[in-house]
Amino acid sequence: MKSTELDHLAAAATAREEAWGFGQEEAAVPMAILQTAAAAAPAILLSKNVEIGPSPSSNRVLLSGPERSSFWGCEALHREGTSGAQTVRSEGTARRRSTSARSVELMIRATAAVSSETSTGVRTALVRIGTRGSPLALAQAYQTRDKLKGAHPELAEEGALEIVIIKTTGDKILNQPLADIGGKGLFTKEIDDALLGGSIDIAVHSMKDVPTYLPEGTILPCNLPREDVRDAFICPGYSSLAELPAGSVVGTASLRRQSQLLNKYPSLKCVNFRGNVQTRLRKLNEGTVQATLLALAGLKRLDMTQHITSILSIEEMLPAIAQGAIGIACRTDDNKMVDYLSSLNHEDTRLAVACERSFLAALDGSCRTPIAGLAYRNEAGTCTFRGLVASPDGTRVLETSRECAFSYDDMIAAGKDAGEELKTRGGPDFFNWSR
């Protein structure tokens, strides 16, 4: 994706998130986002049931109305002049005169309402790609779209692929730590339901969000090539974690990061820090916290690496299970989608993720248990696995490692064995942490 696409998606998603998180009745969105939507990105997060009106600021519009907090699920298209072959069934329009005096029409419509008209009639999408609506999730969905286009000529035709944005439980509840919300699949369940219900054909997930089991009737035949697994330290005032003064506040929503951080730097304080990447960076710059930690993979996919202060080695901070990996699921009986996705699969990533998820499954840890793990092909061509479990306050950390052949059966066995070891060493009460 182009950086302009990501900027527009990020700003719209941030406004959306603020409306959810703080119960605002109006969410201001820069007019520039709306004006350049189609040129930069086909999916901008607006609503079919949100009123558009003038704002006190000349370059902004206000989104208001009873469903203002639901504008995650729709798209806006910017048009100037003729519309070509594309038709849009619109729920509402907004008109404005641009600085160049050309008429600009913004068509607000539900995600599923677009079709591309050909000389023989209306063509529906061949593949509907389900995704969350955050800028990072959309970047991953666009990466999937582009890879499908490149691998299959019929999918490169206009209208063959459609992005469908789905709001998940984890997206709706922003004012609580993930561990307090409870349950598994906070960022996947609604997408899985849409997949099984037939409203989408494939589902794009961050693999670290996917539970160790898949819903019956679904399969995950594809992992895209893994991005950098490390974590990034971001801090306006200090160049490393070691330089932070005692009592400094670090914002993170991850118990994994919190436990490893406090284990090495017990004088620091960690606070819950939820929201998309853009929201967290804004809060950091406003002084809510002194520093934060984010996945390097996400910053790279969003083209936001300029914010990084330093990159933590895996010795400093072992990554989350499947961090940096994208998984794409489809229905078990949909052979066409299985074929499409299998063609994109990166086998080294698939095996490494399978090993790490085997470790996680053996531990059977709850969302209150800090767990980290990483499998990778070493210089000898075999698999190295490192695993860790910890107490949330970092006072107790258990680690283990394995070496095995880089093959599915061996790596599954190694991950399972490592998990069972740490489960035994931790004892029955180790995984039952309270608030």
N, C-alpha and C positions, 0 to 999 in steps of 0.2 A: 504493500500500500504506500501511497505517497504521504509525505509528512502532512500535507494540507488535509488529506482525508482524515488522518488521525487527530489532527487538531480540532476539526469540526465535530467528529464523533465524541472526542473527549469533552469538549465544552458542552455539548448537548447532554451527554450523560451526566456530567457534573451538575448541571442545572436540575436534571431529573432527580438525581440522588438527593440534592438539597431539599427539593420539594417533599420527597418521601421522608427524609430523616428529620426534618424540622416542622413538618405539617404546614408548610406555607400554602396559602391559597393562590398565590401567583408565583410563577417561576419565570424570571427574565432570561431570554435567550438572545444572543447577539443576532441582529438582522443579517450580518454577513454570513452566518452559518446557513441561514435559509436561502440567501441569494445565490450561493455558490454550491448548493447541495449536489445537484446532479453532475456538475462538472467534476466534483471532487470525489463523491461517493454516492452510490445508489441508495444507501440506507442512512437516514438521519432520524434521530429518535424524537418524534413528535406524536401528537395524538389525533385520532379521528373525532374525538369528542371534547376537544379543548378549544376555547375561544381565543382568537388572536386579536389583540388590540394594541393601541399606541402606548408607548412607555414614556415616562418623563425624560428618559435619555433618548436622543434622536436616533441613535443607531441600534436600538433594541426594541423588541416587542415583548408583550406580556402574554403568557399562557395562563389562562384561568378557567374556572368552571368546575363542576362537580367531579369530573374525572381527570383533573389536571395531573394527578399523581400516577396516571396509567399511561402516560405518553411514551413509555418504553416500547410499546408494541407496534408502532407505526412508522411510516417513512414519509419524507418530503422530497418532491422533485422540483427542481428549478428549471423553468423554461423561458426562453426568449424566442419570439417568432414562431415558426411552425414546429409541430411536434414530431414530424417524421412518421415512422411506422408504429410508434408506441402509443398505446391508448391507456388512459388511467380512469378508473371508476372512482370518482372523488367523493369523500364525505364532506368536504368543505374547501373553500378557496380563500386566499388572501391576496389582494392586489396592492401594489405599491409602485411608485415611479422611481426609477433608479437615478443616480447622479448624472447618467448620460441621457436621461429623458426617454429611455426605452422602457416599454411596458414589461414588467416582471410579474409572472404569475406563479404562485406557489401552490402546488396541489398537495393537499394533505389527505392521505388515504391509509387504510389498513394494509398491513404487510401483504396479505393474500389477495389484494384487490387488483394487482397489476397483471396485465397480460400483454403479449406482443402480437400484433395483428399482422398477418401475412396476406398474400394475395388469395390464398385458399381459405382464409378464415382465421379464427383465433387459436393461438398455440399456447398451451399451458406448459409450465416448467417441467422438464424431465426429471430434475432432482431438486427437492426442497430441502435446504440445509438449515437445521435447527440449531440455535445458539442462544446463549445469554446476550444481554444487551450492553454489557460494559465495553468500553473501548478495547480492552485487551481481548475479550471474548470475540468481538467483531473482527479484530485483526487476525485472529486465528481462523475464523470462519472465512475471511477473504483469502487467507493463505490456502485453505482447503479448496475454495472455489477456483483459484488460479491454477492449482496443481491438477484439478480435474479437467479444466479447460485444456491444459497443456498435454495431458495424457490421452484425451478422448475428443477427437474433432467434432463429434456431434454435440458435445457439451460446450464447445466454444461459440456456438451460434447464439445470437441475441435471444434472450428469454429462456434459454435452456436451463439455467440455474437461478434459483431464487433463495435469498436469505430470509429466514423466518425467525424473528426475535421472540424469545420466551422468557417471561419473568419467573424466577425461582424463589423458593422460600428464603434462601440466603441473600437474595437481592432485596427482598421486601423488608427484612428486619435488620436495620443498620445500627440500632442504638444498644445492642447487646453483644457481648463476646460470643463467638461461634460456639464455644464450649457450653455456654448457658442456654443456647437455643435447643441443643440436644438433637439426637437422631442422626442418621446417616443420609447421605445424598442431599444435603442442603442446597447444593448448586446443580443437581442433576435430575431430581425426581420428576419435576414438571416437564423437563425435556424428554425424559424416558417415557412419560405418559403420552406426550404428543407423538412420539415415535410409534408406540404400540397402538395408539388411536388412529394412525394413518394420516395425520395432518402434516407430518414431515416424513422425509424418506431417509435421511441420515442425521446424526446428532454429533456435533463437534464438542468435545469436552477437554478441559485441562485434566490430565490423568490424575493429578494429585487430588482432585475433587471426587473421583469415581470410587465408590465403595468397592470392597474386595469381591463382592458378588455382583453379577449383572442380572437385571430383571429377566425373568423367564420370557423367552420369545425374542430376545435381543442377542446380538453377537458383536464383538469388537475386533474386526479383522484387520485393522489398520492403526499403526502408530507412525506419524510423520517423523522425519529426522529430528532428533532431540537437540534442543538449544542448550546453551551453557547452563549447567546445573547449579552454579554457585550463587551465593547471596551478595547483595551490594549494601555497603554502609553509606548512608547519606546524612551529612551533617554540615550546616553552614559554618560552624565555628571551630571544628576540630578535624584533624586529618585521619584519625583512627579511633577505634574503640578504646585503646589503651590510654589515649590522651584525655578522655572525658573525665571531668572532675567527679569526685564522690558526690552522690546525690543527684547526678544528672538523670533526666527523664528520657527514656527511649520508648517510642511508640511502636507497638507491634500487636497484631491480632493473632500471632502464632505462638502457641505454647512451646513448640519445638525451638523456635528462636529464643524465646524468653528463658527457657531452662538452660540452654547452652550458654547464653549470654551471662546469666546470673551465676552459673557455675564458675566461669572464668573471671567475672567482674562483679562480685557480690555487693559492692558499694553502689551499684547503679540501681535505678528504679525503672520497672517496666509498667506501662499502662496500655489499656486496650486502645487500638488505633485502627478502626475499620474504615472501609470506603475504597473506591477505586484508586488507582495509582495517582491520578491527578488530584483527587481530594486529599490524599495523604500528604502529597508534596505541598499543597496549599496550606494545610494545617501546620506542617513543619515550618514553612516560611513565616507563618503568623506567630510562631513562638509557642504553640501549644505543647510541643515537646522539643528537646534539644537535638534529637537524632532519630532516625528510623532505619529499618532494614527491609529491603525489598528483593524479590527474586530478580536476578540479572536477566533471566530469559524474558520476563515480561517487559523490562525496560528496553531490551533490544528490539522486541517485536513492535513496541510502540515508538521506536526511534527516539528514546528519551535518555540515552546513556550519558548525556551531558550533565545530568544531575548527580551522577555518581561521585562520591568522595573517594572511596576505595572499594576493592573487591576482596571479599573474605575467602581464604582458601578453605578447602573441605576439611582441613585439620582444625581450622578455627570454628567452622560452622558446617556440620554435616547437613546436607540438604534434606528436604522432605521426600518421602516416597514418591517417585515418578515426577519430581520437579523438572520443569522444562520440557515435558513430553505432552504432545497432543494426541488424543485418541479419538477415533471416529467410529461410531456404532451404527448399525442398521438392524432391521428385522431379520431374524434367523432364516425365514423362508423367502426372503427377497434376493434371489440369486443374482439379479442384475446389479443391485447395489453392492452385494458382496464382491462381485467381479470388479466393479469400479474401484472400490476401496482397496481391495487386495493389490491392485496395480500400483497403489501409492505407498504401500507398506514399506517401512525401513526395518529390516529384520534385526539388526543389532539393537535398535531402540526397543523393539517389541520384546526381545529376550531379556534385556536389562530391566525393563519395567516389570516383566513377569516375575523375575527373581525378587525384586523389591516388594512386590505385592504379595508374594508367597511368604516373605518375612512378616509383613503386616498382618496377614491372615492368621499366621501361627500365633502371633502375639494376641490377636483379638482385642486390641486396645480400644478404649472408648475415645470420644472426642476430647476427653480431659487428660489423655495420656500423651505426653511429648514423645514422639517416635520419629526417628530419622533413619535413612538408609540409602545406600548408593551402590549400584552394580555397574561395572564397566569392563571393557576389554583392555587388558593390560598390554605391555610391550611384548610379552611372550605370546600373545594371542589367546590367552585363557581369561577366565573371569575372576576379577577381584570383587568381593562384596564386603562392605562395612555397614554395621548396624548399631543403633543406639536407642536406648530408652532412658527416661529420666523422670525425676520428680519435677513438678512445675516450678518449684522454687530453686531448682538447680543444685540442691544439697546432695543429691544422689544421682549419679550417672553410671549406667551400665553399658559397656561396649563389647562388641565381638567382631570377628572377621572370618571370611572363608575364601578359599581358592578352589576353583573347579574348572572343568572343561567349559568352553563357551558353547553350550548346547542347551536346548530347552529343558530336557529332563534333569540334567545335572544342575542347572541353575535354579530350577524350581525346588529341587531337593536341598540345595545349599541354603536358599532363603528360608525354607521351612525349618531346617535344622538350627540355623542361627536364631530364629525366633523362639523355638522351643527351649533353646539354651537360656536365653535371657528371661524367658517366662519362669523357668525353674529357679534361676538365680534371684529373680526379684521377689519371688514368693507370692502367695495368694492375695495379699493386701496391696501389693505395689501398684496395681492398675485401678485401684478404687479411690482416686483422689476426689476430695470434696472441694467446694469453692474456697 
